[in-house]
Amino acid sequence: MQVPWLPGNAEAFQAGAREENHARPAQGTLPVTVYRPSGAGPFPFVVLLHGCGGLRQKAMWTHWVEPWAAFFVANGIGAAVVDSFAPRAVEEVCTGNPGPWAVRRADDAYSVHAWLSTQPYVDAGRIAAMGMSNGGRSVLAALRANDERPRRFSFGIALYPGCQSDATSVFYAPLLILIGAGDSVTPARYCQQIQRVRPQGTPEVRLVLYARAPHTFDMKLPDRTVLRMRLGYDADAAADAPKQVARFLADYGFVPDKGR
């Protein structure tokens, strides 16, 4: 389905970036794929944000989107997967300047939030955001405390995000970050700094650091180099990540606490 894009950090749907061939259309829509539990709801929902390579490759769907969407649905939570690149004719932003894209993609997340809030099967008071890599960085940008949009996310989950733009940021909602010490693409030290500098009394930043995990540790694919990035899989981290997310969901009221 197509969801209307709403301005926020950017005034136009396209900002004329190199990846967009310098086009600047003001209006646009975002392709969104919805996974929902059976029944009428209303259900809590998670907006899922892809990484810097987009959703063109089948592996992104089969090894990241679909496993996480299935996890959420099994826990009674819907998932809305937004494609930030296809409608802008963008192939990837990994080899360009991905930082500004995270800020722009925060607008995409809020656009989907606004649309979800109008759907009868969605619990509009319980909508969260989760992303991987540049999508995780977009989650951080979306949850910055100085963002004053009328609709806000309940919490954020960021898998191996680039934290350098937010190393001193304060966030308006609880945040879970999962990242590996073996990640050479998005070094964990910046995410650790977020946790260290968090002012007392502000929402929790929960950081889980996996000792050897590389970038994309939860995608069961061979070690590889893609767009100059070293990517890999870590079975222990991949098995633990859903447990950490489930615990976070329970702690913040998205799913019942099953007596952990």
C-alpha positions as CSV (number, residue, x, y, z in Angstrom):
1,M,0.0,0.0,0.0
2,Q,1.0,3.6,-0.5
3,V,1.2,5.9,2.6
4,P,1.3,9.7,2.2
5,W,4.6,11.3,3.1
6,L,4.5,14.2,5.5
7,P,7.2,16.9,5.8
8,G,9.2,17.3,9.0
9,N,13.0,17.5,8.9
10,A,12.7,18.0,5.2
11,E,10.2,20.2,3.4
12,A,10.1,18.2,0.2
13,F,9.7,14.4,-0.5
14,Q,13.0,14.6,-2.4
15,A,15.7,16.9,-1.3
16,G,17.8,16.9,-4.4
17,A,20.5,14.5,-3.1
18,R,23.0,12.9,-5.5
19,E,21.2,9.5,-4.9
20,E,18.0,11.1,-6.2
21,N,19.5,12.5,-9.3
22,H,19.0,16.0,-7.8
23,A,15.2,15.8,-8.2
24,R,13.0,17.8,-5.8
25,P,9.3,16.8,-5.9
26,A,7.5,18.2,-2.9
27,Q,4.9,15.5,-2.6
28,G,5.2,11.7,-2.6
29,T,4.1,8.4,-1.1
30,L,5.9,5.6,0.6
31,P,5.4,1.9,-0.1
32,V,4.5,0.1,3.1
33,T,4.1,-3.6,3.6
34,V,2.0,-4.5,6.7
35,Y,2.2,-7.7,8.7
36,R,-0.5,-8.1,11.3
37,P,-1.7,-10.7,13.8
38,S,-4.9,-12.5,13.2
39,G,-8.0,-10.9,14.7
40,A,-9.5,-7.5,14.8
41,G,-7.1,-5.8,17.1
42,P,-6.3,-3.1,17.9
43,F,-2.7,-4.2,18.0
44,P,0.5,-2.4,18.9
45,F,2.7,-1.9,15.9
46,V,6.4,-1.5,15.0
47,V,7.6,0.6,12.0
48,L,10.5,-1.4,10.5
49,L,13.3,0.6,8.7
50,H,15.8,-1.0,6.3
51,G,19.5,-0.3,6.0
52,C,21.5,1.9,3.7
53,G,21.2,-0.7,0.8
54,G,17.4,-0.6,0.8
55,L,15.0,-3.4,0.1
56,R,16.0,-4.3,-3.5
57,Q,17.8,-7.5,-2.6
58,K,15.7,-10.5,-1.8
59,A,18.1,-11.3,1.1
60,M,16.9,-8.3,3.0
61,W,13.4,-9.6,3.0
62,T,14.2,-13.3,3.7
63,H,16.9,-12.8,6.2
64,W,15.9,-9.6,8.0
65,V,12.4,-8.2,7.4
66,E,10.4,-11.5,7.4
67,P,12.1,-13.1,10.4
68,W,11.6,-9.9,12.5
69,A,8.0,-9.4,11.2
70,A,7.2,-13.0,12.1
71,F,8.7,-12.5,15.6
72,F,6.5,-9.5,16.2
73,V,3.3,-11.1,14.8
74,A,3.9,-14.2,17.0
75,N,4.0,-11.8,20.0
76,G,0.7,-10.1,19.0
77,I,2.4,-7.0,17.4
78,G,2.0,-5.8,13.9
79,A,4.9,-4.6,11.7
80,A,4.9,-2.0,9.0
81,V,7.9,-2.1,6.6
82,V,8.6,1.2,4.9
83,D,10.6,1.4,1.7
84,S,12.4,4.8,1.8
85,F,14.4,4.3,-1.5
86,A,12.2,2.8,-4.2
87,P,9.9,5.8,-4.6
88,R,12.8,8.2,-4.8
89,A,14.7,6.0,-7.3
90,V,17.6,5.6,-4.9
91,E,19.6,2.4,-5.1
92,E,21.8,2.8,-2.0
93,V,23.3,5.5,0.3
94,C,26.0,3.3,1.8
95,T,28.8,4.8,-0.4
96,G,27.6,8.4,-0.2
97,N,26.7,10.4,2.9
98,P,24.3,8.2,5.0
99,G,24.1,10.6,8.0
100,P,21.6,13.1,6.5
101,W,19.6,10.2,5.1
102,A,18.9,9.0,8.7
103,V,17.5,12.5,9.5
104,R,15.3,12.5,6.4
105,R,14.1,8.9,7.0
106,A,12.9,9.9,10.4
107,D,10.2,11.8,8.4
108,D,9.3,8.5,6.7
109,A,8.9,6.8,10.1
110,Y,6.7,9.6,11.3
111,S,4.6,9.5,8.1
112,V,4.0,5.8,8.6
113,H,3.2,6.4,12.3
114,A,0.6,9.0,11.3
115,W,-1.0,6.6,8.8
116,L,-1.0,3.7,11.3
117,S,-2.7,5.9,13.9
118,T,-5.8,6.2,11.6
119,Q,-6.2,2.4,11.0
120,P,-8.8,0.6,13.1
121,Y,-6.6,-2.4,13.8
122,V,-3.8,-0.3,15.3
123,D,-3.4,0.7,18.9
124,A,-2.4,4.3,18.2
125,G,-1.0,4.7,21.6
126,R,1.5,1.9,21.2
127,I,3.6,2.4,18.0
128,A,7.4,1.9,18.1
129,A,10.2,2.2,15.6
130,M,12.9,-0.4,14.8
131,G,15.7,-0.2,12.3
132,M,18.9,-1.9,11.2
133,S,22.1,0.0,10.3
134,N,21.0,3.3,8.6
135,G,17.5,2.4,9.7
136,G,18.7,2.2,13.2
137,R,20.4,5.5,12.8
138,S,17.0,6.8,11.6
139,V,15.4,5.5,14.8
140,L,17.9,7.5,16.8
141,A,17.1,10.6,14.8
142,A,13.4,10.1,15.2
143,L,13.6,9.8,19.0
144,R,15.7,12.9,19.6
145,A,14.2,14.9,22.5
146,N,14.1,18.1,20.6
147,D,11.7,16.6,18.0
148,E,8.4,18.2,18.8
149,R,6.0,16.4,16.5
150,P,2.4,15.8,17.8
151,R,2.7,12.0,17.5
152,R,5.6,10.3,19.2
153,F,6.9,6.8,19.3
154,S,6.5,4.6,22.4
155,F,10.2,3.5,22.1
156,G,12.9,2.7,19.7
157,I,15.0,-0.4,18.8
158,A,18.2,0.1,16.9
159,L,20.3,-2.8,15.5
160,Y,23.9,-1.9,14.8
161,P,23.2,1.8,14.1
162,G,25.7,4.5,13.3
163,C,25.6,6.4,16.6
164,Q,28.2,9.1,15.8
165,S,25.5,11.7,15.0
166,D,23.8,11.0,18.4
167,A,26.7,10.4,20.7
168,T,25.5,13.2,22.9
169,S,21.8,13.2,22.1
170,V,19.0,12.9,24.6
171,F,15.9,10.9,23.6
172,Y,12.3,11.4,24.5
173,A,11.5,7.6,24.7
174,P,13.3,4.4,25.9
175,L,15.8,3.1,23.4
176,L,17.3,-0.4,23.0
177,I,20.6,-0.7,21.0
178,L,22.0,-4.0,19.9
179,I,25.5,-3.9,18.4
180,G,28.7,-6.0,18.1
181,A,32.2,-5.2,19.3
182,G,33.4,-6.7,16.0
183,D,31.4,-4.2,13.9
184,S,33.8,-2.2,11.6
185,V,30.9,-0.4,9.8
186,T,29.3,1.3,12.8
187,P,31.8,1.2,15.6
188,A,30.1,0.4,19.0
189,R,32.1,3.1,20.9
190,Y,29.7,5.9,19.8
191,C,26.7,3.9,21.0
192,Q,28.5,3.3,24.3
193,Q,29.0,7.1,24.6
194,I,25.3,7.6,24.3
195,Q,24.7,5.5,27.3
196,R,27.5,7.1,29.3
197,V,26.3,10.7,28.8
198,R,22.6,10.1,29.3
199,P,21.4,12.7,31.8
200,Q,19.8,11.4,35.0
201,G,16.0,11.3,34.7
202,T,15.8,10.9,31.0
203,P,14.4,7.7,29.3
204,E,16.5,4.6,29.4
205,V,19.1,3.8,26.8
206,R,19.7,0.0,27.1
207,L,22.8,-1.1,25.3
208,V,23.6,-4.8,24.5
209,L,27.1,-5.2,23.3
210,Y,28.0,-8.6,21.7
211,A,31.7,-9.5,22.1
212,R,32.5,-10.6,18.5
213,A,29.4,-9.8,16.5
214,P,29.9,-8.0,13.1
215,H,27.6,-5.7,11.2
216,T,24.3,-7.5,10.2
217,F,25.0,-10.1,12.9
218,D,21.3,-11.3,12.8
219,M,21.3,-12.1,9.0
220,K,22.2,-15.7,8.4
221,L,24.5,-15.1,5.5
222,P,28.2,-15.9,4.9
223,D,30.9,-13.3,5.7
224,R,31.0,-10.9,2.8
225,T,32.0,-7.4,1.6
226,V,29.1,-5.4,0.2
227,L,29.4,-1.8,-0.9
228,R,32.8,-1.6,0.9
229,M,31.2,-2.8,4.2
230,R,32.4,-5.9,6.0
231,L,29.2,-7.9,6.9
232,G,28.7,-11.2,8.7
233,Y,26.7,-13.4,11.0
234,D,27.0,-14.3,14.6
235,A,24.8,-17.2,15.8
236,D,25.0,-16.4,19.5
237,A,24.1,-12.7,19.0
238,A,21.4,-13.7,16.5
239,A,19.8,-16.1,19.0
240,D,20.0,-13.6,21.8
241,A,18.7,-10.5,20.0
242,P,15.0,-11.6,19.9
243,K,15.2,-12.4,23.6
244,Q,16.5,-8.9,24.3
245,V,13.8,-7.4,22.2
246,A,11.1,-9.5,23.9
247,R,12.4,-8.4,27.3
248,F,12.3,-4.8,26.2
249,L,8.8,-5.2,24.8
250,A,7.6,-6.6,28.1
251,D,9.3,-4.0,30.2
252,Y,7.5,-1.2,28.2
253,G,4.1,-2.8,28.0
254,F,4.0,-4.0,24.4
255,V,3.6,-7.7,25.4
256,P,2.7,-9.5,28.7
257,D,5.6,-10.4,31.0
258,K,5.6,-14.2,30.7
259,G,7.5,-14.7,34.0
260,R,11.0,-14.4,32.7
